[in-house]
Amino acid sequence: MRKVVKSIKHIIQDMDKTLLFVSIALFVFGLLNIVTASSSEAVTSEAPLYYYFYQQLKMLVAGFIVSIIIFGYDTKKYKLPALLGFVAILGILLYLSMYGTDHRGSRNWIALPIVGRVQPSEFAKPVMIVCLALLFELFYARLRNKKINHYDMIGIILFVGLSYPAIVFLQKDFGTMFILFMIFFVMFLGSPILKIDKLKTFGFLVVLAIFAGLVLLSTKGYILSPEQLDRFNFFNPCSNYEEGGYQTCNGFIAINDGGAFGLGGGKSKQKYSYIPEPHTDSVFAIIVEEQGFFKSLVIFLGYIIVLKRILSLSSKANTLRGRYICLGVATYIFMHILVNLGGIFGIMPLTGVPNPFLSYGGSFTISLIISLALVQRIHIETKRQKIKV
């Protein structure tokens, strides 16, 4: 028992304290806010007032348990687990795309006994990040060698980085597809692949995308479904209230009502049947309505600190895989912030993407905690200097 306690203390000592404390503060704030944001939904569904609070708390505890395992597991042993995880999620996503049932317009949910609904595409994000990072490290020397062809290695990288987004797109989850693709895109840009090879690859992907679009048009008659096209009604959504703009418009009303100092905790009006599931995708609008613009700026400060710390740890990592894992996680979190808030503020389509730390959602919460734990593990290894580049 003493060895276990000593090991835990050692791990905590080697963690990045700033990232740890700010992440915990954001998670706690999000958890407490779920109580007020979900109160109307709980009453409507005849659930206890604190139902969503306890459900989210369970997910946080589950994520914490998984993170403890990650903290103590050396990243040099990631190859087999990453391969198994990639294949498993790929198989599940393929199964759902063919035999799954639609939920909230997307076919990317699976119901499991005891656990409930799970969204495998959320777990695809950290798995893809780790797999790409391991591939970049494995192929580094050969990718930098100008005397050999790199098509086989780049082909493997493209398969790992694009198979998930392609399948999720067919599941009609445009928001998750976009984030998965952007994670791959940023990691690919920062990869050790030569510039000339990157240019050739981008050209190939453009041609491939055009061909895929033509295939979809010829077989289905459309590239984006009518439901997805309705989400592009984000310009002046209040004038298109009945045609897909109602959620964004009510988000505008919530933010406007909140003003500089807010209506006060629990006093949101828009959560009462105006904004669908206000504790999930549109939770930030409820926070601004109740807390006001100035208090909400603290959330942005927290986001900036988290992203800055992760990128700083990426630059200091003493392994290539560590650098790329941190880069991928930073991109992952940033893209969720951008797409979620972009939809709420009406600068891009509202695609149902959760807000990091604040939105209710089990799969995303556990995936986010796993990603942050990976970053902390990289920092632990860097600090201990056990692995050299």
Order of alpha helices (4+ residues) and beta strands (2+ residues): alpha-alpha-alpha-alpha-alpha-beta-beta-alpha-alpha-alpha-alpha-alpha-alpha-alpha-alpha-alpha-alpha
